[in-house]
Structure formats: structure tokens, C-alpha cells
Amino acid sequence: MEVMDIAANEDVVFVHWQATGRHEEQHQVNRHVRDIQPTGEAGTASGISLYRIEGGKFVEGWNYHSVLEFARGMGDGSSGSS
């Protein structure tokens, strides 16, 4: 995982990140993209994370990532069509 950019405004921290890894296990990403089968291929996904800090501690966090970017990196995701 690589931090591409980081910034803060008062009690909120913004992190733009990029992660690269090998897709080796089946997992359910979210309610819109289910059960992506392992491909063994390397892939990259990017996203942003927002954190709210209170009293020097992380008290809330929100994460957004590009599922489409990851799926495209794993091939077309279809059953034989292109």
C-alpha cells in the first residue's frame, strides 16, 4: 500500500492511497459486486480514506475504493465473453 497524498483540515484527515497485491482468495467486496473468484493475477486498486480525530484518537473513518478498477485489472470478469 502506498500513500499518494495526505491532507488535514481541522479534525478530518484525508488519505489518497493505492494498493497492489495478488488476488488469491475468493471474497465478497460489497453488496454490488459479489464473490469475485481468485485469479492469481496481480492487481491494483486505489481509493480515499477520511478519518475524524478527537482527543488525539481516530473516532470515525470512511473508506471509498474503486471496485471497477480492481475488477478490470483482474480481466473482464465474465464467463468467456469479451
N, C-alpha and C positions, 0 to 999 in steps of 0.2 A: 504494500500500500504506500502511495506517495501523496503527500500533501502538495497540491498545486498552488493554493492560495489560502490565506487565513486573514481574518479581519475581525475587529470587535467594535461594538457600539454600545456604550453603557454596560448593561448586564447580559448582552447577547453576543455570542461568538459564532462566526460563520467560517466553515471549513469546506473548501472545494478539494475533492480527493479523486484519485484514480487508483484502482486495484487491478492487479494482474494475477492470474492463477490458472491452475489446470482443473477442468471440470471432471471430477472423478466419482461423484456420488449423486444419486437422484435426490432432488429436493423440490419443495413447493415454494416458489418465490413469493407469490401473493395470490389474492383471490382471482386475479385476471389471467395470470399465467401459471398453470398448474403442472406439477410433475414433469419438469424438464429432465429428460433422460441423459445420463452421463455420456459424454463423447470422448473423453480422454484428451481433448484439444485444449490448448492454452487460449485464454480469452481475457479481455479487458472490459471493465465497467467503470463508469465514473458517476459521481454524484455530489451532493452537498449535504452537509450536516449543520444544523443550527443547535446551539446549546444555550440555555439560560443559566447564569451563575448567580447564586445568592449566598452571601456569607462565606465566599471562597470555595463553595462546593457546586458541582453540577446538580441542578434540581429538575431540569427538564431537557428533553432532547427530541429533535425531529430529524429524520433522515429521508432523503429523496435520492433515488438512483435510477439509472437508465436501464430498465429491463430489456428494452428493444435493442439497445447497443450490445448487450451481453448475448442475447439470442442470435443476433446477426453474426456475431463473432463465432458462434458455435455452428455455423452452417445455416441452411434455410429453415430448419426445424420442421420440415414437412415429411411426409411419408413417401418420398420418391418424386414429387413434382418439383419443378424449378421455375 
